[in-house]
């Protein structure tokens, strides 16, 4: 896949890869991952789509300078600008986890107007699952911005980002997930990135985002809720509730898939997207 760069008006840089031709399909990854989260499904999509895989700010090869806000409005605007500029007016936009939340907010706010919206398992307005784990991550991310603690915490983070974590994120135990985890954690310990992550941890909401319930009605494009049935972070009930609130929405379930459905069932994931984006 070809590596390209998109520059936001404030200087922020978004790195992205693309392959294939046809309808633009932008897929946004989840918190802490990178564009490689979608890699196993790419070969099943490029015959129909121009697949565009960005690294979110602070992730992969994208912007990580600590001078940016890294709060929800800033990241939403950066992603909306990227989708408008790179994808154009006929794009389909999909996202998982953090990527799904950013895509939903960008569409609901009018920042971007895709022809189709695909929301894979995400928190949406629901209560955060594994709140203790998320709280520990937030505390560690803030502490990593303190000189002297960054290297110590980086060693601990890399030690925990091994094969066991990869197996926990998939139902099939796909060993290729280990490459995703290694890539996602490769820049852990960089001082500038640690300071930027500390700012993100301070600025990002930690509780249920109930305001999303009030903006669902603003999403007018066809919307696919594409849920993994064994994802411990994003229960099925969240999708069922959103289905009743988002106009023109439909729910499809990927069976026997966990947090990383592209690694558990790449063919099924691609099949559902292809059937939806016509």
C-alpha positions as CSV (number, residue, x, y, z in Angstrom):
1,X,0.0,0.0,0.0
2,X,1.2,3.5,-0.8
3,X,2.1,5.8,2.1
4,X,0.8,9.4,1.7
5,X,0.6,12.4,3.9
6,X,-2.3,14.8,4.4
7,X,-1.6,18.2,6.1
8,X,-4.3,19.9,8.1
9,X,-4.5,23.7,8.1
10,X,-2.9,24.0,11.6
11,X,0.1,21.9,10.5
12,X,-1.0,18.5,11.8
13,X,0.0,15.6,9.7
14,X,-2.1,12.6,8.9
15,X,-0.3,9.6,7.4
16,X,-2.4,7.2,5.4
17,X,-2.1,4.2,3.1
18,X,-4.3,3.4,0.1
19,X,-4.9,0.7,-2.4
20,X,-7.4,-0.3,-5.0
21,X,-9.8,1.8,-7.1
22,X,-13.5,2.5,-7.1
23,X,-15.6,4.1,-4.4
24,X,-13.4,5.7,-1.7
25,X,-13.7,3.7,1.6
26,X,-12.0,5.4,4.6
27,X,-11.5,3.1,7.6
28,X,-10.6,4.6,11.0
29,X,-8.9,2.4,13.6
30,X,-9.5,2.2,17.3
31,X,-7.6,3.7,20.3
32,X,-4.0,2.7,20.6
33,X,-3.9,0.8,17.2
34,X,-2.9,1.9,13.7
35,X,-4.0,1.5,10.1
36,X,-2.8,-2.1,10.3
37,X,-6.0,-3.0,12.3
38,X,-7.8,-3.3,8.9
39,X,-4.9,-5.0,7.0
40,X,-6.3,-8.5,6.8
41,X,-9.5,-7.4,5.1
42,X,-7.8,-5.1,2.5
43,X,-7.3,-7.7,-0.2
44,X,-11.0,-8.5,-0.1
45,X,-12.0,-4.9,-0.6
46,X,-9.7,-3.5,-3.2
47,X,-11.6,-4.9,-6.2
48,X,-14.5,-2.7,-5.4
49,X,-13.1,0.2,-3.4
50,X,-10.2,2.6,-3.2
51,X,-9.4,1.6,0.4
52,X,-7.9,4.5,2.5
53,X,-6.4,3.7,5.9
54,X,-5.2,6.7,7.9
55,X,-3.4,6.6,11.2
56,X,-5.3,8.7,13.7
57,X,-3.5,11.6,15.4
58,X,-1.0,10.3,18.0
59,X,-1.0,6.9,16.3
60,X,1.3,5.2,13.8
61,X,3.0,7.7,11.6
62,X,0.6,10.6,12.1
63,X,1.0,13.8,14.1
64,X,2.2,13.5,17.6
65,X,3.7,16.9,18.5
66,X,2.5,17.9,22.0
67,X,1.5,21.4,20.9
68,X,-1.9,20.4,19.6
69,X,-5.0,20.1,21.9
70,X,-5.7,16.4,21.3
71,X,-9.2,16.9,22.6
72,X,-12.4,15.7,21.0
73,X,-13.3,18.9,19.0
74,X,-9.7,19.1,17.6
75,X,-9.5,15.4,16.6
76,X,-13.0,15.5,15.1
77,X,-12.1,18.5,12.9
78,X,-8.8,17.0,11.8
79,X,-10.5,13.7,10.8
80,X,-13.4,15.5,9.1
81,X,-11.0,17.6,7.1
82,X,-9.0,14.5,6.1
83,X,-12.2,12.7,5.0
84,X,-13.4,15.7,3.0
85,X,-10.1,16.3,1.3
86,X,-8.9,12.7,0.6
87,X,-12.2,10.9,0.3
88,X,-14.3,13.4,-1.5
89,X,-18.1,13.7,-1.6
90,X,-18.9,10.1,-2.5
91,X,-16.8,8.3,0.1
92,X,-17.9,5.7,2.6
93,X,-16.5,6.2,6.1
94,X,-16.1,3.5,8.6
95,X,-14.6,3.4,12.1
96,X,-14.0,1.1,15.0
97,X,-13.8,2.2,18.7
98,X,-12.3,5.7,18.8
99,X,-12.4,5.8,15.0
100,X,-16.1,5.1,15.0
101,X,-16.8,7.7,17.6
102,X,-14.8,10.3,15.6
103,X,-16.6,9.4,12.4
104,X,-20.0,9.6,14.0
105,X,-19.3,13.1,15.5
106,X,-17.8,14.4,12.2
107,X,-20.9,13.3,10.3
108,X,-23.4,14.5,12.9
109,X,-21.7,17.9,13.1
110,X,-21.8,18.4,9.4
111,X,-18.0,18.4,9.1
112,X,-18.2,15.7,6.5
113,X,-21.1,14.2,4.5
114,X,-20.3,10.7,3.4
115,X,-22.6,8.6,1.2
116,X,-22.4,5.7,3.7
117,X,-21.4,5.5,7.4
118,X,-20.1,2.2,8.9
119,X,-19.8,2.0,12.7
120,X,-18.0,-1.1,13.9
121,X,-18.1,-2.0,17.5
122,X,-17.7,1.3,19.4
123,X,-18.6,2.9,22.8
124,X,-21.1,5.3,21.2
125,X,-23.1,6.7,24.2
126,X,-22.8,3.6,26.3
127,X,-21.0,3.2,29.6
128,X,-17.3,2.4,29.2
129,X,-16.6,-1.3,29.7
130,X,-13.6,-2.4,31.7
131,X,-13.6,1.0,33.4
132,X,-10.7,-0.1,35.7
133,X,-8.5,-1.0,32.8
134,X,-9.3,2.3,31.1
135,X,-8.7,4.3,34.3
136,X,-5.3,2.6,34.7
137,X,-4.3,3.5,31.1
138,X,-5.4,7.1,31.6
139,X,-3.3,7.4,34.8
140,X,-0.3,5.8,33.1
141,X,-0.6,8.1,30.1
142,X,-0.7,11.2,32.2
143,X,2.3,10.1,34.3
144,X,4.2,9.3,31.1
145,X,4.3,13.0,30.4
146,X,6.4,13.6,33.5
147,X,10.2,13.5,32.7
148,X,11.8,10.6,34.4
149,X,8.7,8.4,34.4
150,X,8.3,8.2,30.6
151,X,11.0,5.6,30.0
152,X,10.0,3.5,33.0
153,X,6.4,3.4,32.0
154,X,7.4,2.7,28.4
155,X,9.3,-0.4,29.3
156,X,6.2,-1.6,31.3
157,X,3.9,-0.9,28.3
158,X,6.1,-2.7,25.8
159,X,6.4,-5.7,28.2
160,X,2.7,-6.0,28.3
161,X,2.2,-5.6,24.5
162,X,3.2,-9.1,23.6
163,X,1.6,-12.3,22.2
164,X,-0.8,-12.6,25.2
165,X,-2.4,-9.2,24.5
166,X,-2.8,-10.1,20.8
167,X,-4.5,-13.3,21.7
168,X,-6.9,-11.5,24.1
169,X,-8.0,-9.2,21.3
170,X,-9.0,-12.0,19.0
171,X,-11.2,-15.0,19.2
172,X,-9.3,-17.0,16.6
173,X,-5.8,-16.4,18.1
174,X,-4.6,-15.1,14.8
175,X,-0.8,-14.7,15.2
176,X,-0.8,-11.9,12.7
177,X,-2.3,-9.7,15.4
178,X,1.1,-9.7,17.1
179,X,2.5,-7.6,14.3
180,X,-0.3,-5.1,14.8
181,X,0.4,-4.8,18.5
182,X,4.2,-4.4,17.9
183,X,3.6,-1.7,15.3
184,X,1.1,0.1,17.6
185,X,3.6,0.2,20.5
186,X,6.7,0.8,18.5
187,X,6.9,4.6,19.3
188,X,6.1,4.1,23.0
189,X,8.8,5.9,25.0
190,X,9.4,8.7,22.6
191,X,9.4,11.8,24.8
192,X,7.4,14.1,22.5
193,X,4.8,11.4,21.9
194,X,4.5,10.7,25.6
195,X,3.8,14.4,26.3
196,X,1.1,14.4,23.6
197,X,-0.5,11.3,25.0
198,X,-0.5,12.8,28.4
199,X,-2.5,15.8,27.0
200,X,-4.9,13.5,25.2
201,X,-5.5,11.6,28.5
202,X,-6.2,14.8,30.3
203,X,-8.6,16.2,27.6
204,X,-10.6,13.2,26.6
205,X,-13.9,12.4,28.4
206,X,-13.7,9.4,30.7
207,X,-17.5,8.7,31.3
208,X,-20.5,7.9,29.1
209,X,-20.9,10.4,26.2
210,X,-24.6,10.9,26.6
211,X,-24.6,13.9,24.3
212,X,-24.4,11.5,21.4
213,X,-28.0,10.5,22.0
214,X,-29.0,14.1,21.0
215,X,-27.1,14.1,17.7
216,X,-28.0,10.7,16.3
217,X,-30.9,12.2,14.5
218,X,-28.5,14.4,12.5
219,X,-27.0,11.4,10.8
220,X,-29.0,11.2,7.6
221,X,-26.8,8.9,5.5
222,X,-27.4,5.1,5.4
223,X,-25.6,3.7,8.5
224,X,-24.4,0.2,9.1
225,X,-23.8,-0.9,12.7
226,X,-21.3,-3.8,12.2
227,X,-20.8,-5.5,15.5
228,X,-18.5,-8.2,16.8
229,X,-20.5,-10.6,18.9
230,X,-17.7,-11.4,21.4
231,X,-16.1,-8.0,21.9
232,X,-15.8,-7.5,25.7
233,X,-15.4,-3.7,25.3
234,X,-18.5,-3.0,23.2
235,X,-21.6,-5.0,24.2
236,X,-24.3,-5.8,21.7
237,X,-26.9,-3.9,23.7
238,X,-25.2,-0.6,22.7
239,X,-25.7,-1.4,19.1
240,X,-29.3,-2.4,19.6
241,X,-30.1,0.9,21.4
242,X,-28.4,3.0,18.7
243,X,-30.3,1.1,16.0
244,X,-33.5,2.7,17.3
245,X,-32.1,6.2,17.4
246,X,-30.0,6.6,14.2
247,X,-32.2,7.2,11.1
248,X,-31.7,4.8,8.2
249,X,-29.6,2.4,10.2
250,X,-29.2,-1.4,10.1
251,X,-27.4,-3.9,12.3
252,X,-25.3,-6.7,11.2
253,X,-23.4,-9.1,13.5
254,X,-20.0,-10.8,12.8
255,X,-20.2,-14.1,14.7
256,X,-17.3,-15.5,16.6
257,X,-15.3,-12.3,16.4
258,X,-13.6,-10.3,19.2
259,X,-12.1,-6.8,19.5
260,X,-10.2,-7.2,16.2
261,X,-12.8,-8.6,13.7
262,X,-10.5,-8.1,10.7
263,X,-8.2,-10.6,12.2
264,X,-10.9,-13.1,13.2
265,X,-13.1,-12.9,10.0
266,X,-11.6,-10.6,7.3
267,X,-13.8,-12.2,4.6
268,X,-17.0,-11.7,6.6
269,X,-16.1,-8.1,7.4
270,X,-15.4,-7.3,3.8
271,X,-18.5,-9.1,2.7
272,X,-20.8,-7.0,5.0
273,X,-19.1,-3.7,3.9
274,X,-19.4,-4.6,0.2
275,X,-23.1,-5.6,0.6
276,X,-23.9,-2.3,2.3
277,X,-22.0,0.1,0.1
278,X,-23.7,-0.2,-3.2
